[in-house]
């Protein structure tokens, strides 16, 4: 009769041992190609939009009810696009890495194009002066990551979960890696 | 779209502070249709003052804003509103400035998709007086 039936874990290892080196290298190259293509698309987006970070996730509730934590924003940062009151901009405070998504409520622009502006979150009582660097009262063009042009709700939640629960991120990467390495070419 | 305003400036050390009281009568439409279609989650309305000064070629200050959710009445009928935010100029460019224009604009926030900024038709020019107001308390 047959021996004890093998569980799915044993089958996995059986597969791995059966694959010869050449197949393994092939799968790894396949995986590398997918990763490279993704990176190329991202770099391409950076070039096309002019923004160093063309897609950002909303991290706080300071723009509710328009945007909630986990929403995805699509940005452009064209050099000739003027900054005007009412626009939603994503900016970084000098020295900090976290992008903030708020609305422009005041601008003062000189004839030569130099502009200084003030921002405020829709859901905040006060303007952002408290968020800026010590002694900084205005933002300038160089602080802008981009202007929000479009948005998708909820989709960015995945990044937030991966950030808050790193174990989830590793688990996801492990599953993805296993899928790619073990995918059989028919 | 009609606005009536009353205004004066108060002296401050370095920058003029403007005070504006206004009425707004407005009907927010998208062409001829209602602005709130299936993909409009809310509107962010704001009243901004735009003007030029010696110091700066272009200044825009948001004086008042309001969030209008889908389901709210797209008609505005507000009287004797005070500006929500301090109308500071960067300098002393409000005194005697005849060309301060108030415009009502709105940001359409969709359920998903593009975020357009629309400026309403109709704007009002607000000339500021040549002297500072010292009698009114503020």
Interface residues (C-beta under 8 A of the other chain):
Chain A: X65 X66 X67 X84 X85 X86 X87 X88 X103 X105 X106 X107 X108 X109 X110 X111 X116 X122 X127 X148 X149 X150 X151 X152 X153
Chain B: X41 X42 X44 X46 X48 X50 X55 X56 X57 X58 X59 X60 X61 X62 X65 X67 X69 X85 X88 X90 X105 X107 X109 X110 X111 X112 X113 X114 X115 X117
